[in-house]
Amino acid sequence: MSNSFKIGIIGCGGIANGKHMPALRKQPNAELVAFCDIDIGKAHEAAENYGVLGAKVYADYLELLSDESIDIVHVCTPNDSHADISIAALESGKHVMCEKPMAKHAADARRMVEAAKRSGKKLTIGYQNRFRPDSQYLKTICQEGELGEIYYAKAHAIRRRAVPTWGVFLDEEKQGGGPLIDIGTHALDLTLWMMDNYKPKVVLGTAFHKLSSKKNAANAWGPWDPDKFTVEDSAFGMITMENGATIVLESSWAINMLQTGEAKTTLCGTEGGADMQDGLRVNGEKHGRLYANEIQLDAKGVDFYDGDTETAAELEARLWLEAVEQDKEPVVTPEQACKVSEILEAIYESSRTGKAVYFE
């Protein structure tokens, strides 16, 4: 493989423009050579803004995948097509970064894991919140055992009124769900990763359609159309792991709650605790006294310090390309992302049936 990876983008909408393409453009070993979107105009625009000279443009992803010179594909389409496109890409000999959540259905996520194993190609999922400075710091102290055994955690994904009214966010057919699968997925991924615990035993969940029927509702992006709001507006789950550890997951796009925050976790361990509710705080007990430390993640006040130059999205892209280049496991493994999808699906199923869902 040459020094530079040839990369194709499938789906040139919001997340591709907001994260993937700008982050990849900053990588010295990445060349964006192909763009695909069912709206060919979007693909042309992306090629113009981010592509190398002579970048190719497609309306059909199978045509892009038939180009053997492409090394890596980023899948940035709606949830219902993640699995089929990712599997076809792996089988055509490409490494794949697929946007979160892994798939609309857990069975599809498992198919993706199998395809990666079968093809011998790398597969990762776009959980970029792991790459934030606070997440990276917290992961280090978890790995070093500073919190001890983490036996209780909360995964937070709460917006008071911020329902995304564009694209396919409110379409259950395309997305598979609302805030739970959209932002709850980030909070759960972060929490499981910090705990390094991927063995769920039983899940109990509820999903609500309580505020979605309101007309002319106050909302960050303008009122939603109640007739098109086919997904839940809030969903909550309690997950008990095989070792007894318990996670409470809360997710909402619209709820009457003042304490908001998304892609955050609260961890309680035998030696200490941590939370991301108001900056990163670590708490515990030393010399017979309780302490709570706010972790300063920037170096304000230092004359020569300009601030972090690498964003979470850029770090995600750099470490992903590094994993391909050095043939090592990506930071987000397909097995981990698959477990997130299985737990989310169990919360939806539990809400639908009114019963707890047990894992084998």
VOKEDREN-322031 format. One record per residue (C-alpha): residue number from 0; x, y, z. Coordinates in steps of 0.001 Angstrom, whole numbers. Example, Ala and Ser with C-alpha at 12.3 -4.5 7.8 and 13.67 -1.06 7.14 Angstrom:
BEGIN
ATOM pos       u       v       w
ATOM   0   12300   -4500    7800
ATOM   1   13670   -1060    7140
END
This chain:
BEGIN
ATOM pos       u       v       w
ATOM   0       0       0       0
ATOM   1    1327    3481    -855
ATOM   2    2052    6076    1814
ATOM   3   -1345    7618    1216
ATOM   4   -4709    5910    1684
ATOM   5   -7224    6351   -1101
ATOM   6  -10604    6932     573
ATOM   7  -14173    6841    -724
ATOM   8  -17109    8555    1018
ATOM   9  -20575    6981     719
ATOM  10  -23257    9436    1818
ATOM  11  -22311   13116    1475
ATOM  12  -24830   14639    3898
ATOM  13  -24598   16261    7324
ATOM  14  -22261   13911    9204
ATOM  15  -19892   13528    6236
ATOM  16  -19598   17313    5889
ATOM  17  -19648   17991    9611
ATOM  18  -17077   15399   10698
ATOM  19  -15609   12829    8315
ATOM  20  -14447   14875    5330
ATOM  21  -12981   17873    7257
ATOM  22  -11137   15495    9630
ATOM  23   -9785   13311    6819
ATOM  24   -8612   16366    4883
ATOM  25   -6314   17199    7837
ATOM  26   -4585   13782    7640
ATOM  27   -1354   13820    5598
ATOM  28   -1821   10138    4642
ATOM  29   -5407   10450    3322
ATOM  30   -6638   11239    -187
ATOM  31  -10362   11618    -793
ATOM  32  -10683   10113   -4272
ATOM  33  -14371    9108   -4594
ATOM  34  -17754   10398   -3443
ATOM  35  -21171    8764   -3636
ATOM  36  -24659   10012   -2808
ATOM  37  -28105    9161   -4148
ATOM  38  -28368   12936   -4632
ATOM  39  -25535   13244   -7162
ATOM  40  -25389   17005   -6611
ATOM  41  -24217   16424   -3013
ATOM  42  -21502   14065   -4248
ATOM  43  -20290   16658   -6799
ATOM  44  -20231   19351   -4107
ATOM  45  -18243   17117   -1725
ATOM  46  -15750   16261   -4477
ATOM  47  -15301   19955   -5206
ATOM  48  -14765   20870   -1545
ATOM  49  -12740   17889    -311
ATOM  50  -11643   15713   -3224
ATOM  51   -8271   15347   -4925
ATOM  52   -7956   16561   -8508
ATOM  53   -9985   14213  -10719
ATOM  54  -11977   12714   -7797
ATOM  55  -14748   10426   -9032
ATOM  56  -18439   10930   -8302
ATOM  57  -21136    8223   -8133
ATOM  58  -24859    7860   -7443
ATOM  59  -24541    4070   -6921
ATOM  60  -22250    2850   -4122
ATOM  61  -21623    -483   -5873
ATOM  62  -19858    1404   -8672
ATOM  63  -17607    3116   -6137
ATOM  64  -16843    -244   -4494
ATOM  65  -15806   -1758   -7822
ATOM  66  -12819     641   -7917
ATOM  67   -9971   -1549   -6702
ATOM  68   -7650    1388   -6069
ATOM  69   -9772    2530   -3085
ATOM  70   -8345    1325     259
ATOM  71  -10884    2656    2759
ATOM  72  -14572    3561    2685
ATOM  73  -16471    5791    5138
ATOM  74  -20187    4950    5326
ATOM  75  -22203    8076    6258
ATOM  76  -25736    7076    5191
ATOM  77  -28974    6651    7216
ATOM  78  -28976    3806    9756
ATOM  79  -31056    1363    7701
ATOM  80  -28347    1068    5017
ATOM  81  -25246     878    7255
ATOM  82  -25065   -2926    7293
ATOM  83  -25595   -3653    3590
ATOM  84  -23142    -988    2419
ATOM  85  -20484   -1840    5037
ATOM  86  -20671   -5574    4294
ATOM  87  -20442   -4986     523
ATOM  88  -17453   -2681    1110
ATOM  89  -15650   -5229    3322
ATOM  90  -16312   -7965     772
ATOM  91  -14891   -5762   -1990
ATOM  92  -11610   -5581     -62
ATOM  93  -11984   -2180    1619
ATOM  94  -11448   -1231    5261
ATOM  95  -14599     440    6633
ATOM  96  -15397    3253    9040
ATOM  97  -19181    3261    9472
ATOM  98  -21021    6071   11210
ATOM  99  -22831    5227   14454
ATOM 100  -25010    3415   15390
ATOM 101  -23568     301   13828
ATOM 102  -26897    -806   12338
ATOM 103  -30641    -383   12663
ATOM 104  -30981   -3968   13964
ATOM 105  -28632   -5958   16202
ATOM 106  -28781   -8918   13771
ATOM 107  -27338   -6635   11070
ATOM 108  -24599   -5474   13456
ATOM 109  -23663   -9139   14022
ATOM 110  -23565   -9677   10238
ATOM 111  -21119   -6780    9997
ATOM 112  -18836   -8315   12658
ATOM 113  -18858  -11601   10728
ATOM 114  -18097   -9862    7414
ATOM 115  -15089   -8106    8949
ATOM 116  -13748  -11435   10266
ATOM 117  -14395  -13187    6963
ATOM 118  -12800  -10503    4816
ATOM 119   -9818   -9866    7109
ATOM 120  -10487   -6130    6681
ATOM 121  -10776   -3580    9475
ATOM 122  -14151   -2267   10579
ATOM 123  -14746     539   13058
ATOM 124  -17781    2608   14089
ATOM 125  -17855    6411   14454
ATOM 126  -18112    6905   18207
ATOM 127  -16090   10129   18195
ATOM 128  -16919   11071   21800
ATOM 129  -14273    8599   22973
ATOM 130  -11698   10957   21478
ATOM 131  -12608   14088   23447
ATOM 132   -9939   15259   25945
ATOM 133  -12184   14517   28966
ATOM 134  -12982   11005   27691
ATOM 135   -9322   10243   26990
ATOM 136   -8305   11405   30475
ATOM 137  -11112    9476   32187
ATOM 138  -10273    6298   30239
ATOM 139   -6659    6543   31479
ATOM 140   -7669    6782   35143
ATOM 141  -10142    3892   34692
ATOM 142   -7391    1750   33134
ATOM 143   -5009    2632   35950
ATOM 144   -7569    1411   38493
ATOM 145   -8045    4764   40202
ATOM 146  -11807    4202   40494
ATOM 147  -11465     542   41477
ATOM 148  -14264   -1773   40352
ATOM 149  -16958     304   38620
ATOM 150  -20243   -1231   39729
ATOM 151  -22755    1561   39027
ATOM 152  -22906    4043   36165
ATOM 153  -25239    6449   34408
ATOM 154  -25161    7122   30672
ATOM 155  -26551   10611   29950
ATOM 156  -28064   11805   26653
ATOM 157  -30604   14450   27653
ATOM 158  -31753   17441   25619
ATOM 159  -34537   19612   27006
ATOM 160  -35880   20648   23574
ATOM 161  -33578   19812   20689
ATOM 162  -35401   17538   18280
ATOM 163  -33564   17270   14921
ATOM 164  -36259   18172   12396
ATOM 165  -34233   17686    9190
ATOM 166  -33183   14600    7211
ATOM 167  -34579   11250    8363
ATOM 168  -34153   11639   12148
ATOM 169  -37910   11370   12867
ATOM 170  -38417    8444   10450
ATOM 171  -38509    5130   12311
ATOM 172  -38252    3153    9059
ATOM 173  -34901    4719    8152
ATOM 174  -33436    5266   11629
ATOM 175  -34814    2418   13745
ATOM 176  -35563    4805   16609
ATOM 177  -35184    8291   18015
ATOM 178  -32938    9729   20757
ATOM 179  -32017    6302   22129
ATOM 180  -30394    5098   18906
ATOM 181  -29195    8608   17940
ATOM 182  -27599   10109   21079
ATOM 183  -28204    7429   23722
ATOM 184  -25881    5239   21651
ATOM 185  -22943    7639   22309
ATOM 186  -23565    7778   26066
ATOM 187  -23841    3987   26306
ATOM 188  -20717    3428   24199
ATOM 189  -18751    5802   26421
ATOM 190  -19978    4136   29620
ATOM 191  -19298     533   28553
ATOM 192  -15844    1568   27300
ATOM 193  -14925    3242   30599
ATOM 194  -16130     191   32549
ATOM 195  -14520   -2183   30031
ATOM 196  -17566   -4380   30589
ATOM 197  -19360   -5850   27572
ATOM 198  -21304   -8659   29226
ATOM 199  -24950   -7633   29748
ATOM 200  -27216  -10063   31589
ATOM 201  -30644   -8409   31659
ATOM 202  -32178   -5177   30312
ATOM 203  -35373   -3367   31312
ATOM 204  -36494    -362   29288
ATOM 205  -39234    2125   28498
ATOM 206  -39651    4400   25479
ATOM 207  -42081    7320   25472
ATOM 208  -44074    9272   22854
ATOM 209  -45205   12020   25230
ATOM 210  -44158   15390   23821
ATOM 211  -43927   14377   20154
ATOM 212  -47649   15075   19578
ATOM 213  -47362   18756   20582
ATOM 214  -47938   21273   17798
ATOM 215  -45801   24433   17479
ATOM 216  -43548   23246   20286
ATOM 217  -40544   25269   21400
ATOM 218  -37507   23577   19873
ATOM 219  -33896   24485   19078
ATOM 220  -34454   23846   15358
ATOM 221  -38030   25079   15090
ATOM 222  -41283   23173   15733
ATOM 223  -41479   19534   14667
ATOM 224  -44334   18067   12647
ATOM 225  -46206   15703   15017
ATOM 226  -47422   13616   12048
ATOM 227  -43852   12885   10964
ATOM 228  -42524   12228   14489
ATOM 229  -42717    8412   14334
ATOM 230  -39871    7670   16794
ATOM 231  -39808    7977   20590
ATOM 232  -39086   11352   22197
ATOM 233  -37462    9742   25279
ATOM 234  -36194    6303   26268
ATOM 235  -34688    4919   29463
ATOM 236  -33047    1643   30314
ATOM 237  -31590    -271   33228
ATOM 238  -28843   -2684   32247
ATOM 239  -27501   -5257   34694
ATOM 240  -24244   -6923   33711
ATOM 241  -23160  -10506   34379
ATOM 242  -20954   -9372   37290
ATOM 243  -23860   -7418   38834
ATOM 244  -22693   -3966   37715
ATOM 245  -25651   -1763   36776
ATOM 246  -26023    1045   34235
ATOM 247  -28939    3459   33989
ATOM 248  -29261    4965   30502
ATOM 249  -31330    8109   29946
ATOM 250  -31950    9588   26509
ATOM 251  -34268   12298   25274
ATOM 252  -34658   14926   22563
ATOM 253  -37543   16633   24397
ATOM 254  -38213   16359   28115
ATOM 255  -39084   18708   30976
ATOM 256  -35720   18481   32731
ATOM 257  -33228   21271   33399
ATOM 258  -30101   19182   33873
ATOM 259  -29176   18361   30302
ATOM 260  -26076   16927   28701
ATOM 261  -25298   14290   26119
ATOM 262  -22501   11816   25477
ATOM 263  -21653   11969   29173
ATOM 264  -21129    9336   31821
ATOM 265  -21171    9101   35619
ATOM 266  -19091    6279   37129
ATOM 267  -19132    4914   40689
ATOM 268  -16343    2573   41711
ATOM 269  -15026     974   44893
ATOM 270  -12075    3402   45082
ATOM 271  -13557    6550   43582
ATOM 272  -16073    8085   41228
ATOM 273  -16160   10426   38252
ATOM 274  -18691   12434   36290
ATOM 275  -18838   14657   33221
ATOM 276  -21900   16658   34261
ATOM 277  -20094   19952   34794
ATOM 278  -16622   19531   33354
ATOM 279  -14741   16398   34426
ATOM 280  -14783   15727   38175
ATOM 281  -13174   12884   40087
ATOM 282  -14158   12154   43678
ATOM 283  -13055    9810   46436
ATOM 284  -11669    9532   49950
ATOM 285   -8107   10108   51178
ATOM 286   -6661   10169   54690
ATOM 287  -10120    9999   56245
ATOM 288  -11449   12908   54195
ATOM 289  -13675   13143   51127
ATOM 290  -12336   14969   48081
ATOM 291  -13673   16158   44728
ATOM 292  -11235   17326   42068
ATOM 293  -12115   19258   38940
ATOM 294   -9761   18156   36205
ATOM 295   -8381   21048   34174
ATOM 296   -8100   19815   30615
ATOM 297   -6619   22916   29058
ATOM 298   -3548   24888   30022
ATOM 299   -5073   28354   30286
ATOM 300   -2698   30797   31879
ATOM 301     382   29364   30205
ATOM 302    1872   32093   27995
ATOM 303    3175   29924   25178
ATOM 304     256   27453   24991
ATOM 305   -2099   27904   22035
ATOM 306   -4634   25240   22988
ATOM 307   -5320   21788   21552
ATOM 308   -4775   21782   17827
ATOM 309   -6412   18400   17176
ATOM 310  -10191   18016   17473
ATOM 311  -11886   14786   18633
ATOM 312  -12893   14091   15013
ATOM 313   -9315   14572   13807
ATOM 314   -7914   12307   16534
ATOM 315  -10541    9679   15611
ATOM 316   -9495    9873   11934
ATOM 317   -5761    9785   12718
ATOM 318   -5976    6768   15046
ATOM 319   -8252    4946   12577
ATOM 320   -5767    5373    9721
ATOM 321   -2975    4356   12114
ATOM 322   -4846    1115   12961
ATOM 323   -5107     292    9232
ATOM 324   -1492    1242    8538
ATOM 325     -45    -689   11490
ATOM 326   -2537   -3576   11234
ATOM 327   -3766   -3193   14813
ATOM 328   -7210   -3134   16418
ATOM 329   -9099     132   15967
ATOM 330   -9993    2079   19136
ATOM 331  -13679    1227   18546
ATOM 332  -13881   -2474   17753
ATOM 333  -16861   -3901   15835
ATOM 334  -17550   -6294   18729
ATOM 335  -17902   -3400   21175
ATOM 336  -20179   -1423   18839
ATOM 337  -22273   -4541   18223
ATOM 338  -22844   -4942   21980
ATOM 339  -24095   -1338   22131
ATOM 340  -26600   -2132   19343
ATOM 341  -27761   -5305   21124
ATOM 342  -28418   -3413   24362
ATOM 343  -30288    -576   22593
ATOM 344  -32456   -3119   20781
ATOM 345  -33163   -4850   24104
ATOM 346  -34374   -1532   25602
ATOM 347  -36777   -1062   22667
ATOM 348  -37954   -4665   22932
ATOM 349  -38470   -4405   26683
ATOM 350  -40503   -1226   26201
ATOM 351  -42629   -2917   23541
ATOM 352  -43324   -6093   25530
ATOM 353  -43274   -4700   29068
ATOM 354  -40856   -7487   30030
ATOM 355  -37173   -7716   30891
ATOM 356  -34917   -8972   28102
ATOM 357  -32345  -11594   29098
ATOM 358  -29073  -12137   27234
ATOM 359  -27832  -15656   26619
END
